[in-house]
């Protein structure tokens, strides 16, 4: 049918080319079909997706299993202020002047500690019998405290709870600009009636928060009294 060798050569080349193209087309078609299935929206969303807990990104942390919600966390903060009629010194005038600052201190503490109602105000050291020196003070109430004796229990209470109270009081250090307001006092009460008072100078609170003092040095430099107002020393 073909009259020359050139025509025969062209046919042979076309057949060879056809044999090579057909398998390539089959492979290409298969790949396109697989890709379409893989990117089908329904197939994509059926694949399980691991979504991280969003709470982690907002800084939330689960509460400790040992944490106790304070009994007074929902109480109006003004309920913790000393009744002005109870003052025997000029404390009432200072409480009126710095009431908003005292409320701010209460707000910082009441969600993590139990504050004694009508206990936040200004106190003077009766042992020193000096009504001219006043201390920002409050009662902190807690459950039973472990310890073999009063001294051990008092140390446990102070070393475990004093720092957040100091930080909260010092957040309103404008109060300490008053010459007569010398520092802060915390009356820790626990169990069936035991308590310990720690009287801290304002300058020492500031130096502790500036890392100039250790907590142990703060305790050693401060005056401690028991429930009867007697000075005590913790060893």
C-alpha positions in Angstrom: 0.0 0.0 0.0 2.9 2.3 0.8 5.2 3.0 -2.1 8.4 4.0 -0.3 10.4 3.4 2.8 9.7 7.0 4.2 6.0 6.3 4.5 6.7 3.0 6.3 9.1 4.8 8.7 6.5 7.4 9.5 3.9 4.9 10.3 6.2 2.9 12.5 7.2 6.1 14.4 3.5 7.1 14.9 2.7 3.6 16.3 5.6 3.8 18.8 4.6 7.3 19.8 1.0 6.2 20.3 2.1 3.2 22.5 4.0 5.7 24.8 1.3 8.3 25.0 -1.6 6.0 25.9 -0.1 4.8 29.2 0.8 8.4 30.2 -2.8 9.5 29.6 -4.1 6.6 31.8 -1.7 7.5 34.6 -2.5 11.2 34.4 -6.3 10.5 34.5 -5.8 8.3 37.5 -3.9 11.0 39.4 -6.4 13.7 38.6 -9.2 11.4 39.8 -7.4 10.7 43.1 -6.6 14.4 43.6 -10.3 15.4 43.2 -11.4 12.9 45.8 -8.7 14.0 48.2 -9.7 17.6 48.1 -13.5 17.1 48.0 -14.9 19.3 50.8 -17.0 16.5 52.3 -14.1 14.1 52.4 -11.8 16.8 53.9 -14.2 17.6 56.8 -14.7 13.9 57.6 -11.1 13.7 58.7 -10.8 14.2 62.5 -9.1 17.5 63.4 -7.3 18.0 66.7 -8.4 21.4 68.2 -6.3 22.6 71.2 -8.1 23.7 74.3 -8.8 27.4 73.8 -8.7 28.0 77.6 -4.9 27.5 77.5 -4.6 30.4 75.1 -6.5 32.7 77.3 -4.3 32.1 80.3 -6.8 29.9 82.2 -5.5 27.3 84.5 -7.6 24.6 86.3 -7.9 25.3 90.1 -5.8 23.3 92.5 -7.7 20.3 93.9 -6.9 21.6 97.4 -8.1 25.1 96.8 -11.0 26.3 98.9 -13.4 29.0 97.7 -13.4 31.7 100.4 -16.6 32.1 102.3 -16.6 35.9 101.7 -15.8 36.0 98.0 -19.2 37.4 97.1 -19.7 39.7 100.1 -19.8 43.5 99.5 -16.2 44.7 100.2 -17.5 47.6 102.3 -18.7 45.0 104.9 -15.1 44.3 105.8 -14.3 47.9 106.9 -14.1 48.6 110.6 -17.3 50.2 112.0 -16.3 53.8 112.5 -18.0 53.9 115.8 -15.5 51.4 117.2 -12.5 53.7 116.8 -10.9 55.1 120.0 -8.3 57.0 118.0 -8.1 59.1 114.8 -8.5 55.9 112.8 -12.0 56.9 111.7 -10.8 60.0 110.0 -8.1 58.0 108.1 -10.6 55.3 107.2 -12.9 57.9 105.7 -10.0 59.5 103.8 -8.6 56.3 102.4 -11.8 54.2 102.1 -11.4 53.6 98.4 -7.9 52.4 98.9 -8.9 50.0 101.6 -11.7 48.7 99.4 -9.1 48.1 96.7 -7.0 46.1 99.2 -10.0 44.0 100.1 -10.9 43.3 96.5 -7.4 41.9 95.9 -7.6 39.6 98.9 -11.1 38.4 99.4 -11.2 36.0 96.5 -8.3 34.0 97.8 -8.5 34.5 101.6 -11.2 34.7 104.3 -11.1 38.3 105.7 -12.7 38.9 109.0 -15.8 41.1 108.6 -15.5 44.7 110.0 -11.7 44.1 110.5 -10.0 46.2 107.8 -9.0 49.6 109.1 -6.4 51.3 111.2 -5.0 49.9 114.5 -2.5 51.1 117.1 -0.1 49.0 119.0 -1.7 48.7 122.5 1.4 46.9 123.9 3.5 50.0 123.0 0.7 52.2 124.3 1.3 54.6 121.4 -2.0 55.7 119.8 0.0 58.1 117.6 1.3 55.3 115.4 -1.3 53.6 113.3 -1.1 50.4 111.2 -3.3 49.3 108.3 -4.7 46.1 109.5 -7.1 43.2 109.1 -8.1 39.7 110.3 -7.4 36.7 108.1 -9.5 33.7 109.2 -8.5 30.1 108.3 -9.3 26.5 109.1 -7.3 24.3 111.5 -3.5 24.5 111.0 -1.2 21.5 111.4 1.6 21.8 114.0 2.8 20.2 117.2 2.5 23.4 119.2 1.4 27.0 119.0 4.8 28.3 117.8 4.9 25.8 114.9 1.3 26.6 113.9 2.0 30.3 114.0 5.1 30.0 111.8 3.1 27.9 109.3 0.3 30.5 109.1 2.7 33.4 108.7 5.1 31.9 106.2 2.3 30.5 104.0 0.0 33.5 104.0 1.8 36.7 104.7 3.2 37.5 101.2 -0.1 38.1 99.3 -1.4 40.3 102.1 1.8 42.4 102.0 1.5 42.7 98.2 -2.1 43.8 98.4 -1.6 46.4 101.1 1.5 47.8 99.4 -0.5 48.2 96.2 -2.1 51.2 98.0 1.1 52.6 99.5 -0.2 56.1 99.1 -1.7 55.4 102.5 1.9 55.2 104.0 2.6 58.8 103.0 0.7 59.8 106.1 3.3 60.4 108.8 1.3 58.7 111.5 0.6 55.5 109.5 3.7 53.4 110.4 3.0 50.1 108.7 0.6 47.2 108.5 -0.6 44.5 110.9 -2.2 41.2 110.1 -4.1 39.2 112.7 -4.1 35.5 111.6 -6.8 33.5 113.3 -7.3 29.7 113.1 -8.8 26.6 114.7 -10.6 27.0 117.9 -9.3 30.5 118.9 -5.5 30.7 118.3 -4.1 33.7 116.6 -0.9 35.6 115.9 -0.4 39.3 115.0 2.5 40.5 112.9 3.3 44.2 112.9 5.4 45.2 109.9 6.9 48.6 109.2 5.9 50.1 105.8 9.6 50.6 104.8 10.3 46.9 105.5 7.3 45.8 103.3 8.7 47.9 100.4 12.2 46.5 100.9 10.9 42.9 100.9 9.0 43.5 97.7 12.2 45.0 96.2 14.0 41.8 97.1 16.2 43.5 99.6 14.9 41.3 102.4 13.9 37.6 102.6 10.6 36.6 104.1 12.4 35.2 107.1 14.2 38.6 107.6 10.8 40.4 107.5 9.4 38.1 110.2 12.5 38.5 112.4 12.4 42.3 112.0 8.7 42.6 112.8 6.9 42.5 116.1 4.7 39.5 116.9 2.0 39.3 119.5 -0.4 36.5 120.5 -4.2 36.7 121.2 -3.6 38.5 124.5 -1.3 41.1 123.0 1.8 39.7 124.5 5.0 39.8 122.5 6.3 36.4 121.2 9.4 35.2 119.4 9.2 32.4 116.8 12.3 30.2 116.7 
